[in-house]
Amino acid sequence: MRIEESDIPALARGCAVLGTGGGGDVRTGALAAARAVREHGPVPLVGLPDLDDDTLIVPLSGIGAPTVSHEMIHGEDEPRRIAAEVERLFGRPPGAVMSSEIGGSNGVAPVAWAAALGLPLLDADGMGRAFPEVQMVSMYVAGLPADLVVMSDVAGNVVTIRPVDGLWSERLARAVCVASGSSALMADYVLTAASARGAVVEGTVGRALAIGRATAGASDPLEALRQELGAVRLVTGKLTDVERRTTGGFVRGTATIEGTGADRGRTLTLELQNENLVATEDGAPLAMVPDLITVVDTETAAAIQTEGLRYGQRVTVLAWPCDPLWRTGKGLETAGPRAFGYDLEYTPVEELAEARRHG
Amino acid sequence: MRIEESDIPALARGCAVLGTGGGGDVRTGALAAARAVREHGPVPLVGLPDLDDDTLIVPLSGIGAPTVSHEMIHGEDEPRRIAAEVERLFGRPPGAVMSSEIGGSNGVAPVAWAAALGLPLLDADGMGRAFPEVQMVSMYVAGLPADLVVMSDVAGNVVTIRPVDGLWSERLARAVCVASGSSALMADYVLTAASARGAVVEGTVGRALAIGRATAGASDPLEALRQELGAVRLVTGKLTDVERRTTGGFVRGTATIEGTGADRGRTLTLELQNENLVATEDGAPLAMVPDLITVVDTETAAAIQTEGLRYGQRVTVLAWPCDPLWRTGKGLETAGPRAFGYDLEYTPVEELAEARRHG
């Protein structure tokens, strides 16, 4: 299939849902994608099996300081400079663009970057959701060496990092990003199609499109979305308290939702660090990272990003299982609750739900 | 000729003189150089005319934050990783090492780096002295594009920067350096022998050796040094006041020298910013950057670096002309008094001396 301009709104809605509150404002990525598709034409969406083993895949994401997700629109020069550097380093041009992070703006914007480069977009990403740090990608969890980062900024600088590991990758990329004015486009883990197998989360662009389309025209958008996601409804209610501190672009805080209707008397607390990371009720967790937790408007089922949470909103909190990769030992070590400072043993969202049903 | 272990002390003394107070403690570079020569053998010193036009020259310097000069000893891995990256980028290995900065530790340490790489050292550098900022090099003044920086740190990371200009080069290299723990080895302006002609300060390693040797066994070391440098003696006296503030590794301050003997009654003030930048008497300048101003021990003629200035020292201040490159419009714009924040019209040290003789 090809991604047409008319597909962008659905893709953006789906990426917002998969952003679990973070990943940057999808409207920014959607704007860039629509403009680029209008200018360069539709972008072919290809699967890994469609690519020759040695096809180079360039995972791209906007990086801001201090978080990966950054909604600044990058022009066409940044992806072109990165593609040129990749060609210089590998002796052949890239054959496909991949989103590093399907959640939020970085899930939609790669359509613009692929269009600008005249390349197909791979139906995959490196997270299956949104995460705030560079090393929180499937390629790292799969054990691929974090041995190359190529960055470019609005000024035109190109920086190539050969880090000794993922943590140095994060540290150096962040420093370059800050020096570049806190915004850069980044290619992390340039892959061959062969090395990408088992190291990326496949099908997530298609999934975002399906999620975005599930609610369109549905008589019960919320239920349509819940079914599409295979999600547990944690609570439906009213946002009664939002505590948010923005420290250097990083949002931390909590949101409190008091149940209404059938949920009257229940109180759910969301722990936020850009993304929604832990949902608790009476001190017991209902869902936790790396499982996905998204706050949606109860009526429209549109995802509400962390920055958009407001007192009084009528919301429903949905939670559903992450990609199995994140549930491995290395996956949980990289992006489990303890990686974010929560003293919680990871328990899958479906087990927590099952326990409540029988509890 | 070849640089033997027995040459290192003279080279270090000369580099201290050319460091005009800055450039990092030469003892650190001397230690590394002596050790490497002992292990790998003497280092051939070659001139530009000895090299084929397409021979790659790698200018190396230790970079600290916030100044270029950094006296941390880099092991053998950093130059090897940089050489490997240069070979990868250019398709052929480097053929010679050059000191980016002959003044201070960075003038001596390249002997160690050349020895570790089994390469000759080019008898040239990028300053003919010491300067604190990345863009204050002859290659920049000569108009060579600042289009490539290769850095490596103790951890083993390699970062390649393709900056759009010299100021971005400085900004990004500095950021990477800070993230690397404030110390890295850097190759700036990888040159071919052809492009180096007219863009480097030739003969400065030989000059440092000659300066270091001039005082050895001399009955009047101070006069021997003055003659070797072609320097003006600004004052001989006693250090009566040293004001120094170290802000993030950058030393700023003033030193006051009260004349003794024939200079009794005179007071000379030195403005310091890592290097000795301006010498004034009764508010009138006697010498100013980019001309070289060095404080030496009156008895031994050993250079005293800025960090070593102490109340009561018996010192003589010498000043002599910089390389003609620094007296061009671009040279003065890059490293003249105004580039350091002094509201002074640059006047060559020999003209100021001539005017005093007739004034």
Interface residues (C-beta under 8 A of the other chain):
Chain A: E85 A155 G156 N157 V158 V159 T160 I161 R162 P163 V164 W168 R171 L172 R174 A175 V176 V178 A179 S180
Chain B: E85 A155 G156 N157 V158 V159 T160 I161 R162 P163 V164 W168 R171 L172 R174 A175 V176 V178 A179 S180
